[in-house]
Amino acid sequence: MVAKKTVKITLAKGLARTRKDHRETVRGLGLKWTNHTVELEDTPSVRGMINKVNYLLKVAG
């Protein structure tokens, strides 16, 4: 079996004074609070969400 590629995402900045659609995108990635880290499958849709709010995130892997 082939292991699926994953990416670790950490919410590096708070969501205060950000656009509503950016807050919803962060929530859609599964991030809830500052310094919260999630590991998601590396798909084009996840990459698009990361690119939209890249100024709020730290990405590894």
Z-matrix of the N, CA and C atoms (Angstrom, degrees):
N
C 1 1.442
C 2 1.522 1 110.48
N 3 1.305 2 116.00 1 143.91
C 4 1.454 3 121.52 2 -179.52
C 5 1.523 4 109.12 3 -92.05
N 6 1.331 5 115.59 4 129.77
C 7 1.467 6 119.79 5 177.80
C 8 1.525 7 108.80 6 -73.69
N 9 1.324 8 115.79 7 138.05
C 10 1.461 9 120.35 8 179.26
C 11 1.515 10 109.74 9 -79.96
N 12 1.318 11 115.98 10 141.59
C 13 1.452 12 120.41 11 177.80
C 14 1.520 13 109.08 12 -72.59
N 15 1.333 14 115.56 13 140.45
C 16 1.451 15 120.42 14 178.41
C 17 1.521 16 109.75 15 -127.62
N 18 1.315 17 115.11 16 164.22
C 19 1.454 18 121.93 17 177.89
C 20 1.525 19 107.66 18 -135.51
N 21 1.337 20 116.38 19 135.67
C 22 1.462 21 121.27 20 177.52
C 23 1.527 22 108.57 21 -96.14
N 24 1.322 23 115.77 22 129.84
C 25 1.455 24 121.87 23 -177.72
C 26 1.514 25 108.47 24 -123.53
N 27 1.339 26 116.86 25 132.39
C 28 1.455 27 122.46 26 177.63
C 29 1.515 28 108.70 27 -122.82
N 30 1.328 29 116.72 28 133.91
C 31 1.458 30 121.32 29 175.03
C 32 1.521 31 107.88 30 -78.47
N 33 1.328 32 116.92 31 108.63
C 34 1.460 33 122.39 32 -172.25
C 35 1.527 34 112.40 33 -90.61
N 36 1.324 35 117.47 34 -26.28
C 37 1.462 36 121.18 35 -177.57
C 38 1.515 37 109.67 36 -125.94
N 39 1.321 38 115.99 37 157.04
C 40 1.452 39 121.45 38 178.02
C 41 1.516 40 111.79 39 -72.83
N 42 1.324 41 115.92 40 164.21
C 43 1.453 42 121.64 41 -175.64
C 44 1.523 43 113.56 42 -97.20
N 45 1.326 44 117.46 43 0.49
C 46 1.460 45 119.90 44 179.29
C 47 1.525 46 109.50 45 -61.50
N 48 1.289 47 116.78 46 138.76
C 49 1.465 48 124.74 47 177.77
C 50 1.529 49 113.03 48 62.64
N 51 1.334 50 117.67 49 30.45
C 52 1.455 51 120.84 50 172.67
C 53 1.522 52 108.38 51 -108.23
N 54 1.310 53 115.50 52 162.60
C 55 1.464 54 120.08 53 -179.84
C 56 1.522 55 110.69 54 -65.26
N 57 1.334 56 115.41 55 149.86
C 58 1.458 57 120.60 56 -177.97
C 59 1.529 58 111.29 57 -60.41
N 60 1.337 59 117.58 58 -42.44
C 61 1.463 60 119.03 59 -178.75
C 62 1.525 61 111.56 60 -67.05
N 63 1.334 62 117.97 61 -28.22
C 64 1.467 63 120.62 62 175.99
C 65 1.523 64 110.35 63 -72.18
N 66 1.327 65 117.39 64 -39.68
C 67 1.477 66 120.30 65 175.84
C 68 1.523 67 110.24 66 -61.96
N 69 1.326 68 117.12 67 -40.77
C 70 1.464 69 120.92 68 179.28
C 71 1.529 70 111.62 69 -67.02
N 72 1.320 71 116.92 70 -35.14
C 73 1.466 72 120.86 71 177.53
C 74 1.523 73 110.60 72 -66.06
N 75 1.333 74 116.68 73 -43.90
C 76 1.471 75 120.80 74 177.83
C 77 1.523 76 109.59 75 -60.92
N 78 1.325 77 117.12 76 -42.62
C 79 1.461 78 121.20 77 178.64
C 80 1.534 79 110.50 78 -64.55
N 81 1.332 80 116.30 79 -36.91
C 82 1.463 81 121.32 80 178.08
C 83 1.517 82 112.57 81 -65.44
N 84 1.323 83 116.57 82 -27.98
C 85 1.465 84 120.83 83 175.32
C 86 1.525 85 111.55 84 -76.96
N 87 1.322 86 117.27 85 -10.19
C 88 1.462 87 120.97 86 177.96
C 89 1.509 88 113.94 87 93.89
N 90 1.329 89 117.33 88 10.87
C 91 1.464 90 121.11 89 -179.66
C 92 1.523 91 109.42 90 -90.73
N 93 1.335 92 115.72 91 135.11
C 94 1.463 93 119.69 92 -173.17
C 95 1.513 94 113.96 93 -115.02
N 96 1.313 95 118.58 94 -34.72
C 97 1.460 96 121.31 95 -177.06
C 98 1.518 97 109.24 96 -146.12
N 99 1.320 98 116.99 97 169.13
C 100 1.456 99 122.09 98 179.71
C 101 1.528 100 110.02 99 -60.74
N 102 1.299 101 116.77 100 139.77
C 103 1.469 102 125.96 101 -177.44
C 104 1.524 103 113.73 102 68.08
N 105 1.321 104 118.11 103 12.78
C 106 1.458 105 121.76 104 174.55
C 107 1.528 106 107.83 105 -79.11
N 108 1.326 107 117.36 106 134.17
C 109 1.456 108 122.84 107 -178.11
C 110 1.519 109 110.07 108 -118.77
N 111 1.328 110 115.79 109 136.04
C 112 1.463 111 121.55 110 174.33
C 113 1.521 112 108.29 111 -129.63
N 114 1.319 113 115.81 112 156.43
C 115 1.463 114 121.97 113 176.91
C 116 1.520 115 107.33 114 -119.01
N 117 1.335 116 116.21 115 118.10
C 118 1.454 117 121.95 116 -176.17
C 119 1.521 118 110.31 117 -120.43
N 120 1.328 119 115.45 118 157.98
C 121 1.448 120 121.26 119 174.73
C 122 1.533 121 108.95 120 -67.20
N 123 1.307 122 116.47 121 138.58
C 124 1.463 123 122.37 122 -176.56
C 125 1.525 124 109.53 123 -82.59
N 126 1.344 125 115.98 124 91.42
C 127 1.463 126 121.71 125 179.14
C 128 1.521 127 109.29 126 -118.80
N 129 1.316 128 117.77 127 163.33
C 130 1.467 129 119.94 128 178.56
C 131 1.532 130 113.21 129 -59.16
N 132 1.317 131 118.17 130 -35.92
C 133 1.466 132 120.01 131 -179.92
C 134 1.524 133 111.38 132 -68.06
N 135 1.329 134 116.91 133 -40.08
C 136 1.469 135 120.45 134 177.13
C 137 1.525 136 109.64 135 -66.39
N 138 1.321 137 117.98 136 -41.76
C 139 1.466 138 121.46 137 178.14
C 140 1.523 139 111.17 138 -61.12
N 141 1.338 140 117.44 139 -38.63
C 142 1.457 141 121.00 140 177.66
C 143 1.509 142 112.09 141 -64.37
N 144 1.336 143 116.59 142 -40.36
C 145 1.466 144 120.64 143 177.85
C 146 1.526 145 110.33 144 -65.75
N 147 1.325 146 116.70 145 -40.48
C 148 1.473 147 121.15 146 178.31
C 149 1.529 148 109.92 147 -62.77
N 150 1.321 149 117.49 148 -44.10
C 151 1.464 150 120.75 149 -179.84
C 152 1.518 151 111.99 150 -62.90
N 153 1.324 152 117.19 151 -33.77
C 154 1.464 153 121.03 152 -178.43
C 155 1.520 154 111.51 153 -66.08
N 156 1.318 155 117.69 154 -38.99
C 157 1.472 156 121.40 155 -175.31
C 158 1.528 157 111.43 156 -119.04
N 159 1.332 158 117.43 157 33.25
C 160 1.455 159 121.30 158 -174.58
C 161 1.525 160 113.15 159 -61.69
N 162 1.321 161 118.53 160 -24.60
C 163 1.464 162 120.66 161 179.62
C 164 1.522 163 112.70 162 -72.47
N 165 1.323 164 117.70 163 -9.90
C 166 1.472 165 121.86 164 179.02
C 167 1.525 166 112.53 165 -103.25
N 168 1.321 167 118.03 166 -9.43
C 169 1.465 168 121.67 167 -167.93
C 170 1.519 169 113.51 168 -117.91
N 171 1.347 170 114.44 169 160.21
C 172 1.457 171 123.76 170 163.91
C 173 1.516 172 105.45 171 -118.06
N 174 1.326 173 116.53 172 131.47
C 175 1.472 174 120.69 173 -176.31
C 176 1.517 175 108.68 174 -120.24
N 177 1.334 176 115.60 175 133.94
C 178 1.470 177 121.56 176 177.25
C 179 1.512 178 108.11 177 -132.36
N 180 1.308 179 115.24 178 138.75
C 181 1.449 180 120.28 179 173.83
C 182 1.461 181 112.16 180 86.16
